[in-house]
């Protein structure tokens, strides 16, 4: 690889021609490392189709960016910006309009995406060292499966770390390892996966159409609230304790195999699987479903009014 020790900017025909003098676009020319900021802005008002192809011939030769990478491929351009050789960005990425990065593996800084429509898929990335922010009002799905995110995740509409708002998402949502404390995606008719395995300060899930919600956290120190629907299955099999009130609405199933400790609250699921749950620390846990297949709490040691299950047909506990 050759090294370009200066900024690279393309926003006009003149700057395109200068970039071509720095980066050869011949088929047998090597890919390049850019030791400078990269700024690419395209528009049909500035470039014709042939010139837009030349822009991509330049960007497709960039393998490594050692400073910030900014690419604005807005709705004003009918041709997407492509970075076909890019694997590593050593600082921040700011993308508008979904430039293509099929080989990108590492971003050491923040990754900020704006103007995205349809499916958002960056599951090919291994690591984002900073924050991930998505302008997600028009995103129909989000796939960060397998992505390690060192900072926070947010959407532009929420502007709050750990809060994602995806009102038009109808497909699956996977946030990688990012810590999420609230997700609102009421049209998402598939799986929502929250893959952080650490401790959450609290968790609120608003997902009326979701078929399944997977939570990989180990501890929730504050409240747990879900607003989903009857078809939804919730799996929190790694959570060992919930320090705040629990409010799980009328979902189909609620599974928390490792959950030992809860404060108080209400779980209205038809199927409740809590094999390790020993009871509440204080207050009452209301199991409001009909539990026609039985309510099995084999480790629960109950005293006083620690559990109410007025509609349950069969209840099994360790002792009363």
C-alpha positions as CSV (number, residue, x, y, z in Angstrom):
1,X,0.0,0.0,0.0
2,X,1.1,3.5,-0.7
3,X,0.6,6.3,1.9
4,X,-1.1,9.7,1.3
5,X,0.2,12.1,4.0
6,X,-2.5,14.7,3.6
7,X,-6.2,15.3,3.7
8,X,-8.3,14.0,0.8
9,X,-11.4,16.0,-0.1
10,X,-13.8,15.5,-3.0
11,X,-16.7,17.9,-3.3
12,X,-16.3,19.3,-6.8
13,X,-14.9,18.3,-10.2
14,X,-11.8,20.2,-9.4
15,X,-11.2,18.4,-6.1
16,X,-12.0,15.1,-7.8
17,X,-9.2,15.8,-10.3
18,X,-6.8,16.6,-7.6
19,X,-7.7,13.5,-5.6
20,X,-7.1,11.5,-8.8
21,X,-3.6,13.0,-9.0
22,X,-2.9,11.6,-5.5
23,X,-4.6,8.2,-5.8
24,X,-4.2,6.2,-8.9
25,X,-7.3,4.4,-10.0
26,X,-5.7,2.1,-12.5
27,X,-6.7,-1.5,-12.0
28,X,-3.1,-2.6,-11.1
29,X,-2.5,0.4,-8.8
30,X,-2.2,-0.4,-5.1
31,X,-4.7,0.5,-2.5
32,X,-3.7,3.4,-0.2
33,X,-3.4,4.5,3.4
34,X,-4.6,8.0,4.0
35,X,-2.8,9.7,6.8
36,X,-5.2,12.6,6.9
37,X,-8.9,13.4,7.1
38,X,-11.1,12.1,4.3
39,X,-14.2,14.1,3.3
40,X,-16.4,13.0,0.3
41,X,-19.6,14.9,-0.6
42,X,-21.5,13.9,-3.8
43,X,-24.6,15.4,-5.5
44,X,-26.2,15.0,-8.9
45,X,-26.1,18.8,-9.1
46,X,-22.3,18.8,-9.0
47,X,-21.3,15.5,-10.6
48,X,-22.6,13.7,-13.7
49,X,-22.8,9.9,-13.8
50,X,-19.4,9.5,-15.3
51,X,-17.8,11.7,-12.6
52,X,-19.6,9.9,-9.8
53,X,-18.1,6.7,-11.2
54,X,-14.7,8.4,-11.0
55,X,-15.3,9.4,-7.4
56,X,-16.0,5.8,-6.5
57,X,-12.9,4.7,-8.4
58,X,-10.9,6.9,-6.0
59,X,-12.7,5.9,-2.8
60,X,-12.5,2.2,-3.7
61,X,-8.7,2.5,-3.5
62,X,-8.7,3.6,0.1
63,X,-7.9,0.7,2.4
64,X,-7.0,2.5,5.6
65,X,-8.0,5.9,7.0
66,X,-5.8,7.1,9.9
67,X,-8.0,10.1,10.7
68,X,-11.7,11.0,10.4
69,X,-13.8,9.7,7.5
70,X,-16.8,11.8,6.5
71,X,-18.9,10.7,3.5
72,X,-22.2,12.5,2.5
73,X,-24.1,10.4,0.0
74,X,-27.4,12.2,0.5
75,X,-30.7,11.9,-1.3
76,X,-29.3,14.6,-3.7
77,X,-27.1,11.9,-5.3
78,X,-28.4,8.9,-7.2
79,X,-25.1,7.0,-7.0
80,X,-23.9,5.5,-3.7
81,X,-20.4,6.2,-2.5
82,X,-18.5,3.0,-2.2
83,X,-15.4,2.1,-0.2
84,X,-14.8,-1.4,-1.5
85,X,-11.3,-1.8,0.0
86,X,-11.7,0.0,3.3
87,X,-11.0,-2.2,6.3
88,X,-9.8,0.2,9.1
89,X,-10.6,3.7,10.3
90,X,-8.4,4.9,13.1
91,X,-10.7,7.7,14.3
92,X,-14.3,8.6,13.6
93,X,-16.8,7.8,10.9
94,X,-19.6,10.2,9.9
95,X,-21.9,8.8,7.1
96,X,-24.9,10.3,5.5
97,X,-27.0,8.3,3.0
98,X,-25.5,4.8,3.5
99,X,-22.1,4.6,1.8
100,X,-21.0,1.1,1.1
101,X,-18.2,-0.5,3.2
102,X,-18.3,-4.2,2.6
103,X,-14.8,-5.0,4.1
104,X,-14.8,-2.6,7.1
105,X,-13.8,-4.4,10.3
106,X,-12.5,-1.7,12.8
107,X,-13.5,1.8,13.7
108,X,-11.5,3.0,16.7
109,X,-13.6,6.1,17.4
110,X,-17.3,6.9,17.0
111,X,-19.6,5.9,14.2
112,X,-22.4,8.3,13.4
113,X,-25.0,7.5,10.7
114,X,-27.6,9.9,9.3
115,X,-30.1,9.9,6.6
116,X,-30.5,6.1,6.5
117,X,-33.5,4.3,5.0
118,X,-34.4,0.6,5.0
119,X,-32.2,-2.1,6.5
120,X,-29.1,-0.9,8.4
121,X,-26.5,-3.7,8.5
122,X,-23.0,-3.3,9.9
123,X,-22.6,-6.9,11.2
124,X,-19.4,-7.3,9.2
125,X,-17.7,-4.9,11.6
126,X,-15.7,-6.5,14.4
127,X,-15.1,-3.5,16.7
128,X,-16.3,0.1,17.2
129,X,-14.2,1.6,19.9
130,X,-16.4,4.6,20.6
131,X,-20.1,5.4,20.3
132,X,-22.6,4.2,17.7
133,X,-25.3,6.7,16.8
134,X,-28.0,6.1,14.2
135,X,-30.4,8.6,12.6
136,X,-33.0,5.8,12.8
137,X,-36.4,7.3,12.1
138,X,-36.6,5.6,8.7
139,X,-34.5,2.4,9.4
140,X,-36.6,-0.7,9.0
141,X,-34.1,-3.0,10.8
142,X,-30.7,-2.8,12.6
143,X,-28.1,-5.5,12.5
144,X,-25.0,-5.1,14.7
145,X,-24.7,-8.9,15.4
146,X,-21.2,-9.7,16.6
147,X,-20.1,-6.1,16.8
148,X,-18.2,-5.1,20.0
149,X,-19.1,-1.5,20.8
150,X,-16.8,0.2,23.4
151,X,-19.0,3.2,23.9
152,X,-22.7,3.8,24.0
153,X,-25.5,3.4,21.4
154,X,-28.2,5.9,20.7
155,X,-30.5,7.1,18.0
156,X,-30.8,10.7,16.9
157,X,-34.4,10.9,18.0
158,X,-33.5,9.8,21.6
159,X,-30.2,11.7,21.9
160,X,-29.6,9.7,25.0
161,X,-27.0,7.1,25.6
162,X,-28.5,3.6,25.8
163,X,-31.9,4.7,24.4
164,X,-32.9,3.6,20.8
165,X,-36.0,4.7,19.0
166,X,-36.8,3.0,15.8
167,X,-40.4,3.8,15.0
168,X,-40.3,2.4,11.4
169,X,-38.4,-0.8,12.1
170,X,-40.5,-3.8,11.0
171,X,-37.6,-6.3,11.0
172,X,-35.2,-7.6,13.5
173,X,-33.0,-5.5,15.8
174,X,-29.6,-6.6,17.1
175,X,-27.5,-4.0,19.0
176,X,-24.3,-6.0,19.3
177,X,-22.6,-5.6,22.7
178,X,-23.9,-2.1,23.3
179,X,-25.6,-1.3,26.6
180,X,-29.3,-0.5,26.1
181,X,-31.6,0.7,28.8
182,X,-34.6,1.5,26.7
183,X,-35.7,0.3,23.2
184,X,-38.9,1.5,21.5
185,X,-39.7,-0.3,18.3
186,X,-43.4,-1.0,18.2
187,X,-43.6,-2.1,14.6
188,X,-40.7,-4.6,14.8
189,X,-42.3,-7.9,14.1
190,X,-39.3,-10.1,14.7
191,X,-36.5,-10.6,17.2
192,X,-35.0,-7.9,19.4
193,X,-31.6,-8.9,20.8
194,X,-29.8,-6.8,23.5
195,X,-26.4,-8.4,23.6
196,X,-24.6,-6.6,26.5
197,X,-23.6,-9.1,29.1
198,X,-22.8,-6.7,31.9
199,X,-25.0,-4.7,34.4
200,X,-27.8,-2.5,33.3
201,X,-29.0,0.4,35.4
202,X,-32.6,-0.4,34.3
203,X,-34.4,-1.8,31.2
204,X,-37.5,-0.7,29.4
205,X,-38.7,-2.5,26.3
206,X,-41.6,-1.2,24.2
207,X,-42.2,-3.6,21.3
208,X,-45.8,-4.3,20.6
209,X,-45.2,-6.6,17.6
210,X,-42.0,-8.4,18.6
211,X,-42.0,-12.2,18.4
212,X,-39.0,-12.5,20.8
213,X,-36.8,-10.4,23.0
214,X,-33.4,-11.7,24.1
215,X,-31.6,-10.0,26.9
216,X,-28.1,-11.1,27.7
217,X,-27.4,-8.9,30.7
218,X,-26.5,-10.5,34.1
219,X,-27.8,-7.9,36.5
220,X,-30.5,-5.1,36.3
221,X,-30.0,-2.8,39.2
222,X,-33.2,-0.8,38.7
223,X,-36.6,-1.4,37.2
224,X,-37.6,-3.8,34.5
225,X,-40.6,-2.8,32.3
226,X,-41.9,-4.5,29.2
227,X,-44.8,-3.4,27.0
228,X,-45.0,-6.0,24.3
229,X,-47.9,-8.3,23.3
230,X,-49.3,-11.8,23.7
231,X,-47.2,-13.5,20.9
232,X,-43.9,-12.2,22.4
233,X,-41.5,-14.5,24.1
234,X,-39.0,-12.9,26.5
235,X,-35.7,-14.6,27.4
236,X,-33.5,-13.2,30.1
237,X,-31.7,-16.4,31.0
238,X,-28.5,-14.7,32.2
239,X,-30.1,-12.2,34.5
240,X,-29.4,-13.2,38.2
241,X,-31.1,-10.3,40.0
242,X,-33.4,-7.3,39.4
243,X,-33.1,-4.6,42.0
244,X,-36.2,-2.5,41.1
245,X,-39.9,-3.2,40.5
246,X,-40.7,-5.7,37.7
247,X,-43.5,-5.1,35.3
248,X,-43.9,-7.6,32.5
249,X,-47.1,-7.3,30.6
250,X,-49.2,-10.1,29.0
251,X,-46.6,-11.7,26.9
252,X,-46.7,-15.3,25.8
253,X,-43.7,-16.5,27.7
254,X,-41.2,-15.1,30.2
255,X,-38.0,-17.1,30.8
256,X,-35.3,-16.2,33.3
257,X,-33.4,-19.4,34.2
258,X,-30.7,-17.7,36.4
259,X,-32.9,-15.2,38.1
260,X,-32.6,-15.6,41.9
261,X,-33.6,-12.3,43.3
262,X,-36.3,-9.7,42.6
263,X,-37.7,-6.9,44.6
264,X,-41.4,-6.9,43.7
265,X,-43.7,-6.4,40.8
266,X,-46.0,-8.2,38.3
267,X,-45.5,-10.7,35.6
268,X,-48.5,-11.4,33.4
269,X,-47.0,-13.9,31.0
270,X,-49.0,-17.1,30.3
271,X,-45.8,-19.2,30.6
272,X,-43.3,-18.2,33.4
273,X,-40.1,-20.1,33.8
274,X,-38.1,-19.1,36.9
275,X,-36.3,-22.3,38.0
276,X,-33.8,-20.5,40.3
277,X,-36.1,-17.7,41.7
278,X,-36.2,-17.9,45.5
279,X,-38.8,-15.1,46.1
280,X,-38.9,-11.4,46.6
281,X,-36.7,-9.3,48.8
282,X,-39.7,-7.3,49.9
283,X,-43.2,-6.6,48.7
284,X,-45.3,-8.9,46.4
285,X,-44.7,-10.6,43.1
286,X,-48.0,-11.0,41.2
287,X,-48.1,-13.7,38.6
288,X,-51.2,-12.6,36.7
289,X,-51.4,-15.1,33.9
290,X,-53.8,-18.1,33.7
291,X,-50.8,-20.5,33.6
292,X,-52.8,-23.3,32.1
293,X,-49.7,-25.3,31.8
294,X,-48.8,-24.7,35.4
295,X,-46.7,-22.1,37.2
296,X,-43.5,-23.8,38.3
297,X,-41.3,-22.0,40.8
298,X,-39.3,-25.0,42.2
299,X,-36.8,-22.9,44.1
300,X,-39.2,-20.4,45.6
301,X,-39.3,-20.2,49.4
302,X,-42.3,-18.0,50.2
303,X,-43.6,-16.4,53.4
304,X,-46.5,-14.1,54.1
305,X,-47.9,-12.5,50.9
306,X,-44.8,-12.8,48.7
307,X,-46.6,-14.3,45.7
308,X,-50.1,-13.9,44.3
309,X,-51.3,-16.0,41.4
310,X,-55.0,-15.8,41.5
311,X,-55.7,-17.1,38.0
312,X,-53.1,-19.9,38.0
313,X,-54.5,-23.4,37.7
314,X,-51.4,-25.2,39.0
315,X,-48.6,-23.7,41.2
316,X,-45.5,-25.5,42.3
317,X,-43.1,-23.9,44.9
318,X,-40.4,-25.3,47.2
319,X,-42.2,-24.4,50.4
320,X,-44.8,-22.1,51.7
